[in-house]
């Protein structure tokens, strides 16, 4: 029996944090078997690409943008995960470096943001992928600056605390949280406040370095 070569693929969880909730960017598919269903953006790896090149192309096709932080999560290889072909997919996470509007290519009907906890059932094995990505994010809150990558370039310390509170599932002491964050040289004020809110305007901050770093915040 001649063995068949599986296709290499990559699927991408694109995340951001808005209004105290983790959001994921989902695509409406146009391919048979899953027309109209939502899924993480995905693509086969071309013969001329390495995996990272395919991931970045996948991101461009889904968003019409280029810049983001990418991290490999896990490889999914169930035999029937794709009903149309034997495909082994490596899942990645991406965190956009700007708060920009996304415009997907004609490969998709549309792309929309969804709260992770309210996301509908996804095509393929993407529910498993989404679950693994969100678990990875929650775990890395304990020892990295991943929270800063989930927020837009300008944010308040309350925004940052909300990321940790959702990830940990518990309320943190506001005073102690701010004292610890400001002592670690990971954020700095940008010299203006968030306006248009009923509460007192809050100072805006930015990440000192918009990259993943190891920290011991808690």
Phi and psi restraints in degrees (value plus and minus 20) as a CYANA .aco file:
   2 UNK   PHI    -100.0   -60.0
   2 UNK   PSI     102.7   142.7
   3 UNK   PHI     -88.8   -48.8
   3 UNK   PSI     123.2   163.2
   4 UNK   PHI    -116.1   -76.1
   4 UNK   PSI     123.1   163.1
   5 UNK   PHI    -107.2   -67.2
   5 UNK   PSI     103.8   143.8
   6 UNK   PHI     -92.4   -52.4
   6 UNK   PSI     132.0   172.0
   7 UNK   PHI     -95.6   -55.6
   7 UNK   PSI     127.0   167.0
   8 UNK   PHI    -115.3   -75.3
   8 UNK   PSI     114.8   154.8
   9 UNK   PHI    -157.0  -117.0
   9 UNK   PSI     149.1   189.1
  10 UNK   PHI    -163.3  -123.3
  10 UNK   PSI     119.7   159.7
  11 UNK   PHI    -143.9  -103.9
  11 UNK   PSI     131.5   171.5
  12 UNK   PHI    -153.2  -113.2
  12 UNK   PSI     101.8   141.8
  13 UNK   PHI    -112.3   -72.3
  13 UNK   PSI      94.4   134.4
  14 UNK   PHI    -122.7   -82.7
  14 UNK   PSI     103.3   143.3
  15 UNK   PHI    -147.1  -107.1
  15 UNK   PSI     131.4   171.4
  16 UNK   PHI    -173.8  -133.8
  16 UNK   PSI     145.6   185.6
  17 UNK   PHI    -134.9   -94.9
  17 UNK   PSI     102.3   142.3
  18 UNK   PHI    -156.6  -116.6
  18 UNK   PSI     111.7   151.7
  19 UNK   PHI      31.4    71.4
  19 UNK   PSI      20.9    60.9
  20 UNK   PHI      58.7    98.7
  20 UNK   PSI      -6.6    33.4
  21 UNK   PHI    -155.7  -115.7
  21 UNK   PSI     126.3   166.3
  22 UNK   PHI    -102.2   -62.2
  22 UNK   PSI     110.1   150.1
  23 UNK   PHI    -138.5   -98.5
  23 UNK   PSI     130.3   170.3
  24 UNK   PHI    -147.9  -107.9
  24 UNK   PSI     124.6   164.6
  25 UNK   PHI    -114.3   -74.3
  25 UNK   PSI      99.7   139.7
  26 UNK   PHI    -138.1   -98.1
  26 UNK   PSI     128.1   168.1
  27 UNK   PHI    -129.9   -89.9
  27 UNK   PSI     122.5   162.5
  28 UNK   PHI    -109.2   -69.2
  28 UNK   PSI     102.0   142.0
  29 UNK   PHI    -101.3   -61.3
  29 UNK   PSI     134.6   174.6
  30 UNK   PHI    -140.8  -100.8
  30 UNK   PSI     -14.4    25.6
  31 UNK   PHI    -115.7   -75.7
  31 UNK   PSI     133.9   173.9
  32 UNK   PHI     -78.1   -38.1
  32 UNK   PSI     132.6   172.6
  33 UNK   PHI      62.3   102.3
  33 UNK   PSI     -49.0    -9.0
  34 UNK   PHI    -153.6  -113.6
  34 UNK   PSI       5.8    45.8
  35 UNK   PHI     -79.4   -39.4
  35 UNK   PSI     107.6   147.6
  36 UNK   PHI      65.9   105.9
  36 UNK   PSI     -30.4     9.6
  37 UNK   PHI    -101.1   -61.1
  37 UNK   PSI     136.1   176.1
  38 UNK   PHI    -115.3   -75.3
  38 UNK   PSI     128.7   168.7
  39 UNK   PHI    -177.5  -137.5
  39 UNK   PSI     145.1   185.1
  40 UNK   PHI     -87.8   -47.8
  40 UNK   PSI     127.7   167.7
  41 UNK   PHI     -82.0   -42.0
  41 UNK   PSI     118.1   158.1
  42 UNK   PHI    -167.7  -127.7
  42 UNK   PSI     143.1   183.1
  43 UNK   PHI    -179.5  -139.5
  43 UNK   PSI     134.9   174.9
  44 UNK   PHI     -98.2   -58.2
  44 UNK   PSI     130.2   170.2
  45 UNK   PHI    -104.1   -64.1
  45 UNK   PSI     104.1   144.1
  46 UNK   PHI     -93.8   -53.8
  46 UNK   PSI     138.3   178.3
  47 UNK   PHI     -81.6   -41.6
  47 UNK   PSI     -45.3    -5.3
  48 UNK   PHI    -111.6   -71.6
  48 UNK   PSI     -15.8    24.2
  49 UNK   PHI    -136.5   -96.5
  49 UNK   PSI     128.9   168.9
  50 UNK   PHI    -110.7   -70.7
  50 UNK   PSI     156.7   196.7
  51 UNK   PHI     -84.1   -44.1
  51 UNK   PSI     -62.7   -22.7
  52 UNK   PHI     -84.2   -44.2
  52 UNK   PSI     -57.3   -17.3
  53 UNK   PHI     -83.9   -43.9
  53 UNK   PSI     -60.1   -20.1
  54 UNK   PHI     -85.3   -45.3
  54 UNK   PSI     -60.3   -20.3
  55 UNK   PHI     -80.9   -40.9
  55 UNK   PSI     -65.0   -25.0
  56 UNK   PHI     -87.5   -47.5
  56 UNK   PSI     -57.3   -17.3
  57 UNK   PHI     -85.5   -45.5
  57 UNK   PSI     -62.3   -22.3
  58 UNK   PHI     -75.6   -35.6
  58 UNK   PSI     -63.4   -23.4
  59 UNK   PHI     -83.5   -43.5
  59 UNK   PSI     -63.9   -23.9
  60 UNK   PHI     -83.0   -43.0
  60 UNK   PSI     -61.4   -21.4
  61 UNK   PHI     -85.7   -45.7
  61 UNK   PSI     -52.6   -12.6
  62 UNK   PHI    -102.2   -62.2
  62 UNK   PSI     -47.5    -7.5
  63 UNK   PHI    -144.6  -104.6
  63 UNK   PSI     -40.3    -0.3
  64 UNK   PHI      43.0    83.0
  64 UNK   PSI       7.6    47.6
  65 UNK   PHI    -148.2  -108.2
  65 UNK   PSI     147.7   187.7
  66 UNK   PHI    -142.4  -102.4
  66 UNK   PSI     -55.8   -15.8
  67 UNK   PHI    -111.0   -71.0
  67 UNK   PSI     104.9   144.9
  68 UNK   PHI    -185.8  -145.8
  68 UNK   PSI     144.8   184.8
  69 UNK   PHI    -113.3   -73.3
  69 UNK   PSI     111.4   151.4
  70 UNK   PHI    -137.7   -97.7
  70 UNK   PSI     122.5   162.5
  71 UNK   PHI    -164.1  -124.1
  71 UNK   PSI     111.5   151.5
  72 UNK   PHI     -93.3   -53.3
  72 UNK   PSI     120.7   160.7
  73 UNK   PHI    -133.4   -93.4
  73 UNK   PSI     -77.6   -37.6
  74 UNK   PHI    -189.2  -149.2
  74 UNK   PSI     134.8   174.8
  75 UNK   PHI    -125.9   -85.9
  75 UNK   PSI     107.2   147.2
  76 UNK   PHI    -125.1   -85.1
  76 UNK   PSI     105.3   145.3
  77 UNK   PHI    -154.5  -114.5
  77 UNK   PSI      -0.6    39.4
  78 UNK   PHI     -75.3   -35.3
  78 UNK   PSI     119.1   159.1
  79 UNK   PHI     -79.2   -39.2
  79 UNK   PSI     -60.2   -20.2
  80 UNK   PHI    -128.1   -88.1
  80 UNK   PSI       7.6    47.6
  81 UNK   PHI     -86.0   -46.0
  81 UNK   PSI     -48.9    -8.9
  82 UNK   PHI    -140.1  -100.1
  82 UNK   PSI      93.3   133.3
  83 UNK   PHI     -87.7   -47.7
  83 UNK   PSI     -36.2     3.8
  84 UNK   PHI    -113.0   -73.0
  84 UNK   PSI     -37.8     2.2
  85 UNK   PHI    -186.8  -146.8
  85 UNK   PSI     140.1   180.1
  86 UNK   PHI     -99.5   -59.5
  86 UNK   PSI      92.6   132.6
  87 UNK   PHI    -157.0  -117.0
  87 UNK   PSI     112.6   152.6
  88 UNK   PHI    -126.4   -86.4
  88 UNK   PSI     101.6   141.6
  89 UNK   PHI    -135.3   -95.3
  89 UNK   PSI     114.5   154.5
  90 UNK   PHI    -119.9   -79.9
  90 UNK   PSI      98.5   138.5
  91 UNK   PHI    -104.9   -64.9
  91 UNK   PSI     121.3   161.3
  92 UNK   PHI    -146.0  -106.0
  92 UNK   PSI     139.9   179.9
  93 UNK   PHI    -129.9   -89.9
  93 UNK   PSI     128.8   168.8
  94 UNK   PHI    -155.9  -115.9
  94 UNK   PSI     121.6   161.6
  95 UNK   PHI    -145.9  -105.9
  95 UNK   PSI      88.7   128.7
  96 UNK   PHI     -78.0   -38.0
  96 UNK   PSI     124.1   164.1
  97 UNK   PHI    -112.1   -72.1
  97 UNK   PSI     -20.9    19.1
  98 UNK   PHI    -159.6  -119.6
  98 UNK   PSI     136.7   176.7
  99 UNK   PHI    -110.5   -70.5
  99 UNK   PSI      64.2   104.2
 100 UNK   PHI    -138.5   -98.5
 100 UNK   PSI     137.7   177.7
 101 UNK   PHI     -98.2   -58.2
 101 UNK   PSI     114.5   154.5
 102 UNK   PHI    -117.0   -77.0
 102 UNK   PSI     122.9   162.9
 103 UNK   PHI    -152.2  -112.2
 103 UNK   PSI      82.1   122.1
 104 UNK   PHI     -90.5   -50.5
 104 UNK   PSI     136.8   176.8
 105 UNK   PHI     -91.7   -51.7
 105 UNK   PSI     154.1   194.1
 106 UNK   PHI     -86.5   -46.5
 106 UNK   PSI     -26.1    13.9
 107 UNK   PHI     -82.3   -42.3
 107 UNK   PSI     -45.5    -5.5
 108 UNK   PHI    -141.5  -101.5
 108 UNK   PSI     133.2   173.2
 109 UNK   PHI     -91.5   -51.5
 109 UNK   PSI     -58.6   -18.6
 110 UNK   PHI    -187.4  -147.4
 110 UNK   PSI     148.0   188.0
 111 UNK   PHI    -154.1  -114.1
 111 UNK   PSI     111.7   151.7
 112 UNK   PHI    -160.1  -120.1
 112 UNK   PSI     129.4   169.4
 113 UNK   PHI    -106.5   -66.5
 113 UNK   PSI     119.6   159.6
 114 UNK   PHI    -154.8  -114.8
 114 UNK   PSI     122.4   162.4
 115 UNK   PHI     -84.2   -44.2
 115 UNK   PSI     112.4   152.4
 116 UNK   PHI     -75.1   -35.1
 116 UNK   PSI     -62.6   -22.6
 117 UNK   PHI     -91.5   -51.5
 117 UNK   PSI     -34.8     5.2
 118 UNK   PHI    -131.8   -91.8
 118 UNK   PSI      -9.8    30.2
 119 UNK   PHI     -86.2   -46.2
 119 UNK   PSI     119.9   159.9
 120 UNK   PHI     -94.1   -54.1
 120 UNK   PSI     148.9   188.9
 121 UNK   PHI     -78.0   -38.0
 121 UNK   PSI     114.0   154.0
 122 UNK   PHI    -121.1   -81.1
 122 UNK   PSI     140.1   180.1
 123 UNK   PHI     -91.1   -51.1
 123 UNK   PSI     146.0   186.0
 124 UNK   PHI      35.9    75.9
 124 UNK   PSI    -159.6  -119.6
 125 UNK   PHI    -126.1   -86.1
 125 UNK   PSI      10.3    50.3
 126 UNK   PHI     -93.0   -53.0
 126 UNK   PSI     -39.2     0.8
 127 UNK   PHI     -82.8   -42.8
 127 UNK   PSI     -60.7   -20.7
 128 UNK   PHI     -85.4   -45.4
 128 UNK   PSI     -62.8   -22.8
 129 UNK   PHI     -81.0   -41.0
 129 UNK   PSI     -66.3   -26.3
 130 UNK   PHI     -81.5   -41.5
 130 UNK   PSI     -62.2   -22.2
 131 UNK   PHI     -82.3   -42.3
 131 UNK   PSI     -63.2   -23.2
 132 UNK   PHI     -87.7   -47.7
 132 UNK   PSI     -57.9   -17.9
 133 UNK   PHI     -83.6   -43.6
 133 UNK   PSI     -65.6   -25.6
 134 UNK   PHI     -88.4   -48.4
 134 UNK   PSI     -53.7   -13.7
 135 UNK   PHI     -87.0   -47.0
 135 UNK   PSI     -56.7   -16.7
 136 UNK   PHI     -85.7   -45.7
 136 UNK   PSI     -62.6   -22.6
 137 UNK   PHI     -80.3   -40.3
 137 UNK   PSI     -68.0   -28.0
 138 UNK   PHI     -80.6   -40.6
 138 UNK   PSI     -61.2   -21.2
 139 UNK   PHI     -85.5   -45.5
 139 UNK   PSI     -60.0   -20.0
 140 UNK   PHI     -95.8   -55.8
 140 UNK   PSI     -32.5     7.5
 141 UNK   PHI     -80.9   -40.9
 141 UNK   PSI     -46.7    -6.7
 142 UNK   PHI     -92.6   -52.6
 142 UNK   PSI     -43.6    -3.6
 143 UNK   PHI    -164.0  -124.0
 143 UNK   PSI     -10.4    29.6
 144 UNK   PHI    -157.8  -117.8
 144 UNK   PSI     156.0   196.0
 145 UNK   PHI    -114.4   -74.4
 145 UNK   PSI      10.2    50.2
 146 UNK   PHI     -79.1   -39.1
 146 UNK   PSI     -49.3    -9.3
 147 UNK   PHI     -78.7   -38.7
 147 UNK   PSI     -56.7   -16.7
 148 UNK   PHI     -87.3   -47.3
 148 UNK   PSI     -48.8    -8.8
 149 UNK   PHI     -96.4   -56.4
 149 UNK   PSI     -42.6    -2.6
 150 UNK   PHI     -99.5   -59.5
 150 UNK   PSI     -40.2    -0.2
 151 UNK   PHI    -113.7   -73.7
 151 UNK   PSI     138.3   178.3
 152 UNK   PHI     -86.9   -46.9
 152 UNK   PSI     150.8   190.8
 153 UNK   PHI     -76.6   -36.6
 153 UNK   PSI     -52.1   -12.1
 154 UNK   PHI    -136.5   -96.5
 154 UNK   PSI     108.4   148.4
 155 UNK   PHI    -171.1  -131.1
 155 UNK   PSI     143.9   183.9
 156 UNK   PHI    -117.2   -77.2
 156 UNK   PSI     144.3   184.3
 157 UNK   PHI     -86.7   -46.7
 157 UNK   PSI     -46.7    -6.7
 158 UNK   PHI     -86.3   -46.3
 158 UNK   PSI     -61.0   -21.0
 159 UNK   PHI     -76.7   -36.7
 159 UNK   PSI     -66.4   -26.4
 160 UNK   PHI     -84.2   -44.2
 160 UNK   PSI     -62.3   -22.3
 161 UNK   PHI     -83.5   -43.5
 161 UNK   PSI     -55.9   -15.9
 162 UNK   PHI     -81.2   -41.2
 162 UNK   PSI     -55.9   -15.9
 163 UNK   PHI     -80.8   -40.8
 163 UNK   PSI     -67.6   -27.6
 164 UNK   PHI     -86.7   -46.7
 164 UNK   PSI     -60.1   -20.1
 165 UNK   PHI     -85.7   -45.7
 165 UNK   PSI     -59.5   -19.5
 166 UNK   PHI     -87.6   -47.6
 166 UNK   PSI     -62.4   -22.4
 167 UNK   PHI     -85.0   -45.0
 167 UNK   PSI     -58.7   -18.7
 168 UNK   PHI    -106.6   -66.6
 168 UNK   PSI     -39.8     0.2
 169 UNK   PHI      51.3    91.3
 169 UNK   PSI      10.0    50.0
 170 UNK   PHI    -171.9  -131.9
 170 UNK   PSI     137.7   177.7
 171 UNK   PHI    -105.7   -65.7
 171 UNK   PSI     114.2   154.2
 172 UNK   PHI    -123.7   -83.7
 172 UNK   PSI     130.0   170.0
 173 UNK   PHI     -87.6   -47.6
 173 UNK   PSI     101.2   141.2
 174 UNK   PHI     -81.2   -41.2
 174 UNK   PSI     -66.4   -26.4
 175 UNK   PHI     -84.6   -44.6
 175 UNK   PSI     -66.7   -26.7
 176 UNK   PHI     -85.7   -45.7
 176 UNK   PSI     -58.1   -18.1
 177 UNK   PHI     -81.7   -41.7
 177 UNK   PSI     -68.5   -28.5
 178 UNK   PHI     -85.2   -45.2
 178 UNK   PSI     -60.6   -20.6
 179 UNK   PHI     -80.4   -40.4
 179 UNK   PSI     -64.0   -24.0
 180 UNK   PHI     -88.7   -48.7
 180 UNK   PSI     -64.8   -24.8
 181 UNK   PHI     -81.0   -41.0
 181 UNK   PSI     -65.0   -25.0
 182 UNK   PHI     -91.6   -51.6
 182 UNK   PSI     -35.2     4.8
 183 UNK   PHI    -109.2   -69.2
 183 UNK   PSI     -23.9    16.1
 184 UNK   PHI    -126.0   -86.0
 184 UNK   PSI     -17.5    22.5
 185 UNK   PHI      36.4    76.4
 185 UNK   PSI      23.1    63.1
 186 UNK   PHI    -135.6   -95.6
 186 UNK   PSI     -36.8     3.2
 187 UNK   PHI    -153.2  -113.2
 187 UNK   PSI     138.1   178.1
 188 UNK   PHI    -167.6  -127.6
 188 UNK   PSI     126.6   166.6
 189 UNK   PHI     -88.4   -48.4
 189 UNK   PSI     128.4   168.4
 190 UNK   PHI    -123.5   -83.5
 190 UNK   PSI     -15.7    24.3
 191 UNK   PHI      66.1   106.1
 191 UNK   PSI      -4.7    35.3
 192 UNK   PHI    -167.3  -127.3
 192 UNK   PSI     148.1   188.1
 193 UNK   PHI    -136.1   -96.1
 193 UNK   PSI     137.3   177.3
 194 UNK   PHI     -97.5   -57.5
 194 UNK   PSI     105.6   145.6
 195 UNK   PHI    -125.2   -85.2
 195 UNK   PSI     153.3   193.3
 196 UNK   PHI      61.3   101.3
 196 UNK   PSI      -5.7    34.3
 197 UNK   PHI    -131.6   -91.6
 197 UNK   PSI     131.8   171.8
 198 UNK   PHI     -87.1   -47.1
 198 UNK   PSI     -55.2   -15.2
 199 UNK   PHI     -94.8   -54.8
 199 UNK   PSI     153.9   193.9
 200 UNK   PHI     -78.8   -38.8
 200 UNK   PSI     113.9   153.9
 201 UNK   PHI     -74.5   -34.5
 201 UNK   PSI     117.7   157.7
 202 UNK   PHI    -125.5   -85.5
 202 UNK   PSI     123.2   163.2
 203 UNK   PHI     -85.1   -45.1
 203 UNK   PSI     117.5   157.5
 204 UNK   PHI    -115.3   -75.3
 204 UNK   PSI     124.5   164.5
 205 UNK   PHI    -147.7  -107.7
 205 UNK   PSI     147.9   187.9
 206 UNK   PHI    -157.9  -117.9
 206 UNK   PSI     141.6   181.6
 207 UNK   PHI     -91.3   -51.3
 207 UNK   PSI     115.4   155.4
 208 UNK   PHI     -82.5   -42.5
 208 UNK   PSI     -60.1   -20.1
 209 UNK   PHI    -155.9  -115.9
 209 UNK   PSI      98.4   138.4
 210 UNK   PHI    -108.0   -68.0
 210 UNK   PSI      52.9    92.9
 211 UNK   PHI    -174.8  -134.8
 211 UNK   PSI     142.4   182.4
 212 UNK   PHI     -95.5   -55.5
 212 UNK   PSI     107.1   147.1
 213 UNK   PHI    -149.8  -109.8
 213 UNK   PSI     132.4   172.4
 214 UNK   PHI    -103.5   -63.5
 214 UNK   PSI     109.7   149.7
 215 UNK   PHI    -161.1  -121.1
 215 UNK   PSI     145.5   185.5
 216 UNK   PHI    -143.7  -103.7
 216 UNK   PSI      59.2    99.2
 217 UNK   PHI     -95.9   -55.9
 217 UNK   PSI     -55.4   -15.4
